[in-house]
């Protein structure tokens, strides 16, 4: 049976890889993101439907819900991938700068996931799937930025959601990637020395790929993972454990 899969932040990197994996299975895939041109290009490549929206804005989330309801009625899979570290691009100093950076990462990483999930949870079919994208930074910190704490905030939310939606047969899980290449996460700031350090932290001796994450998300959304819920799956080559 053809499923309807919604991937937020689906225009680039991990989100695009996830959307591509589901589309390859014949799912109807909807990708959501803020950059309309990037989203439309990705949708054309994948064979998906592009739905431009800023998911940190309640009014735009309601528009997304109305659009999905009109087009499909229900959905089967929601992958909350939208996010990123707004502090990568710097910011002003002082207490005002701190508030700006923390609020920015809250909007980008928590609010986008929570607003989308709360708006769409009632559209999920029985045996539906919700997957959140977190980060290794939620476990070991993010170098003094607010990114790690914001990703960590998704974990208890996912646990509570799993308990609430479990009676409907819906599972809720979290995937926490480590260092993943071929994404826009570092905003062009990753030099060769930093890359070598991140790779050296793994047990597998390599960087992760968007396809590594897409494969894990795809499995969590499959019937084989029907009894897996309220879990955090780390995909980082063992880097979180250190050496």
DAMOKA-V470987 format. One record per helix or strand of 3 or more residues. SS is the DSSP state (A for helix, B for strand). FROM is the first residue (numbers start at 0). LEN is the number of residues. Records with the same first field share a line. If there is no record, write none. Layout:
SS: FROM-LEN, FROM-LEN
This chain:
B: 3-5, 27-6, 48-4, 74-6, 123-10, 170-7, 231-4
A: 12-12, 35-11, 57-15, 85-4, 93-30, 136-4, 146-22, 191-9, 209-11, 222-3, 238-3
